[in-house]
Amino acid sequence: MRRAASDPIDGVLALDKPAGQSSNLALQKARRLLQARKAGHTGTLDPLASGLLPLTFGEATKFSVDLLEADKEYQAQIELGTTTSTGDAEGEILARRAVHVTPAQLEAVLAGFVGEGRQVPPMHSALKRNGRALYELARAGQEVVRAARPIVLTRLELTCWDERHPTFDVVCSKGTYVRVLAQDIGEALGCGAHLLALRRTRVGHLRLAQATTLAQLEGQSLGERRARLLPTDALLASLPRVLLEADAAVRFGHGQPVWQQAPAAQDAPRLRVYDATGRLLGVASCCGGWLRATRLVASAAPVTGRTPLVGQADGIERAT
């Protein structure tokens, strides 16, 4: 049977990635199931981790940075008393220590990590050094100095107590490594720890409840699979929204600056811009009353996918 050609579809798929699979493999499987030409993701999940992995297709790939910059939420389970070479369950066991920790002690330690802090990225990560991923150097037995980076932990809350395998919720900024956090928590408790399981439940405005699995997609028709796509602007829900009249929309679509009369959106660094029909035109900045495109949607066709669950009717301003 001849394989169907890929179509230029646009949109965002909220995928529930299974544990044990790389983000890239999950992306390629979803791309095949959707028969999409252009695809990307908004930041990887470690193979050990499961949960929300937003995938972008077509024009949506232009706006992936918005979720790369967004905060994330996880459910994390750690194992107290055991440290590993990678900080998670995939590494070799380095040491075992006795555990004498109470729920109150753990909660006190978690509270101490909330707020602004600094974290040293792990060697087993995809960060590059002289063109090579750190995990490649680690596998070759090399270790390089890594500078600590600023992170913000908004919430660390114990949700299920177990004397060896407690579970907690994490809300954190971009660039936070939960397995490094697990190690740091273990050291603060004096017994050591590593990350046993991790599930991502939120990325920016997207939540795990919106996600579908690869197994669910495999059991559906092509039309049903594509109906799972959120529109491109699901990535932009945090930005103020500007609606352009017909003439202004045409000028904006050709990259020309448009005068913005609505004071609420003036001098905004980033705005999402729509035409009078509600079709996304792109992202713009507004300075001194002038709206200037920073990223345009190429296709003139309506955005593919369902209406997003958040951010569609908030903060509308009009420009002419």
N, C-alpha and C positions, 0 to 999 in steps of 0.2 A: 504494500500500500504506500502511495506517495505521501510524504509528510507535508502537512499544511504549512504554507509560508507564514512567517511571523508578521504580525500586524503592528503598526505604530500606535499602540494604546498608551494612554496617559493615566496616572493615578498612583495611589499608595495602597499597599497591601500590609495590613497588620497581621503578621505571621506569629504563631505560637511555635517557636523553634523547639524541637525536642533536645533533650540532653544527649550528649555523645555525638553530635553532628556539628561540623563547622558552619559558621555563618555563610561562607562562600558556597558550600555545597547546598545549603538550604536555598540560597538565592538562585542558583542554577536550576534546581528542581522546580521552584516556583516559576521561573522564567519559561521553562519548557511547558509547564502545565497551562500557563496563560498565553503561550505562543507570542511572546513579546520580543521586540527587537532590542530595545535599550533598557537596561536594568541596573540598579545599584542598591546600596543599603545606607543606613544612617548611623553607622557605627556597629562594630562587631560585638557578638557575645562569645565568650570562651566556649569551646566544645563542651566542657563540663556543665555549663549553665543552660537553663531552659527559659522559655518565656518570650516576652514581646520583642520582636525584631521587625521594625518597620522597613519595608522594601519599597523602592521607588521605581517607577516605570515611565519611559518617555520623557515628557516635559517635567515631570515631578523630580527627575534626577537633578535638575538645576537648583532645587531648593533643599537638598539634603542637609546642607550646613545648618539649617534652622533647628533640626533635631540633634545634630551633633553637638550643638551648643546648649541644648536643653538639659534640665535636671532629670534625674532618673530615680526610680523607686524599685527596691528589691526585697524579696524574702530570702534571708540567709540563714543557713544552719551551719554551726561550727562544731568541731570536735575538740573538747578541752583535753589537755594533757598530752597531746601528740603534735609535734612539729614535723613538717615535710620540706623537701628541697624546693618545691614550687609554691608553697603556701596553700595548696589545695590537695584534694584527694588523689590527684594524678601523680604527685611527686613521691619520691622515696622517703621513707620515715627516717628522720634524723635523730629524734630523741623522744622518750616517753617520760612523763613526770606524774607524780601523784596529784590528784585533784581534790581540793577541799574548798569548794566555792558554794556560796549560798545565793539564792536569787537576789537578795538585797545587795550583796557584793557585786554581782554582775551588773545590776541596774545602775549602781553608783559608778562603775567603770564606764559603762555606755554613756552615761550623762556627761562624763568628762571629755568625751570625744566630740560632742555636739558643738557646732559653731565653726569658725574659721580655723584652719590648721594647715599643716604641710605634710606631704607624703612622698616618700622615695619610690618611684616606679620599680616594679620587680624586674629582675633579669628575664624571667619568662614572660615577656610581653612583646607586642608587635612594634614597639617604638624602634626607630632606626638609629644606628650609629655608623657613620661612614658608609651609608648605603646598605647596611646589613641589619636585619631585625635582631633585637636583643636576644630573642629565644634561640636564634641560630648560634649566636656566640655562646649562650649558656649550654647548649647541647654539645658544643665543641670544648667545653670545660673552661671557657673564658668568662671573666667577670670584669665589667668596666664601672667606673664611678658614674653614678647618676645623681643629678641635682634634685633636691626636694622641690616639689611643685605645690602651689597653693590649691587647696580644696575647701569645700564647705559641706559640712554634714548638717542637714536641717533637722533630721529626726533619726534617732536610734532607739527603738522601743522593743523590749522583750515581749514576745507574743506567745511563746510556748517554752516552759521551763522543763529541762531535763538535765540531770546532774552531769552528764557527759556530752549531750548533744542539744544544747539550747538553740532556739530559733528566734530571730528578731527581724524587724522591718528596718530598712535603711532608705533614707531619702538623701541624695547626695548630688553634688555638682558634677559636671563633666570632668573626665580625667581621674575619677576616683576608682581605685582598685579595691574591691571588697575583700579579696583574699589577703591583701596587705593589711587591711583593717582587721581581719580575723587574726592575723599574726600579732598585730599590735595589741589587740584586746587580750590575747593569751598571755603576752608578756606583762601587761599591766596587772593581770590576775596572779602572775607568778607561777603559772603552770604550763604556759605555752598553749597554742591552738592552731588549727588550720581550718580552711573552708571546706565543709563537707558537701554542701549543696547550695545552689544559687538559682533563683527564679526571678526574672525581671517582670514587674507588674505594671510599670508606667514609664513612658518616655515623653516628656513634655505634656501635651494635652491628650496624647494617645494612651489608651489603657488596654490591659490584657483582655478585658471583657469584649473588646471589639475584634479580637484576633480570631483567626482560623488556623487549623493545622494542615500540614501537607496531606495527611491521610484524608481529611475532609475534602480537600480540593481534588484529590485523585478519584473520589467517588462522585464527582459532579461533572456536568457537561461544561463545555467551554463557556457558554453563556452564563451559567451559574457561577463559574469561577470568576469571571470578569465582573459580575455583579457584586462580588465581595470587595472590589476596589473602592477606596475612598477617593474623593477628588483631590487634585493637587494641593488645593489650599488647606487641606487638613494639616499640612506641615506648617502653615502660617497663622494658626489660630491666635497666637499671642500678639500679632501685629494689629495696629489700628487699621480700619477699613475705609477706603475712599471709593466713591461711586462717581464715574464720569459720564457726562452727557455725550451724545453721539459724536459731535464734532471733536470734542476734546479727546474722546477715546481713540479716534482715528489718528490724531496728532501724536498722542502718547504712544500708540502702537508703532509709529514710525520713528520713535526715539526723540521726538521733539518735546521741549519743556512745556508744561501746562500751568497756567496761573491758578493757584489754589486760594479760594476766597474763604474757606471754612477755617476759622482761627484755631479750632481744637486740634487740627492736624498740621498746623504750620510749624516749621522748624523741627520736624520729626525725622530722626535718622533713617527709619525704615517704616514703610507703609505697604499694605497690600491693596492693589488697585483693580477695580472692576468696571465693566461697561454697564450701560443702563439695563441690560438683560440679566446682570448678575454673573457674567462670565469673567473669570480671572484673566487680567491682562499682564500682570507681572508685579514686581516689587519696585518701589521707588523711594527716594529721599525727598524731603521738602525743606527748603532753605529760603528764607526771605520771601515766602509766599509762592515759590516756583516748585512745581512737582517735576522731578527728573527721574526717568527710568534707570534702575540699576540692574534689573534682570527682567527680560520680557518672555512671555509665553509665545512660542513660535506658531503654534497651530491656531487657526481661526475657528476651528470646530468647537462645539461645546465640550467642556471638560467631562471626561469619562468618569463614571462611578456614582455612588450614592451620595446623598447629602450628608456632610459630616455631622457628627453628633454634637460638636461644640464649635463655638466661634463663628457661626454663619451670620448671625443677625446683630452682632454687637458693634457699637461704635461706628455707625455708618455716617460718613460725611460726604457732601457733594462738591464737585469741582467742575468748572466750566472752562 
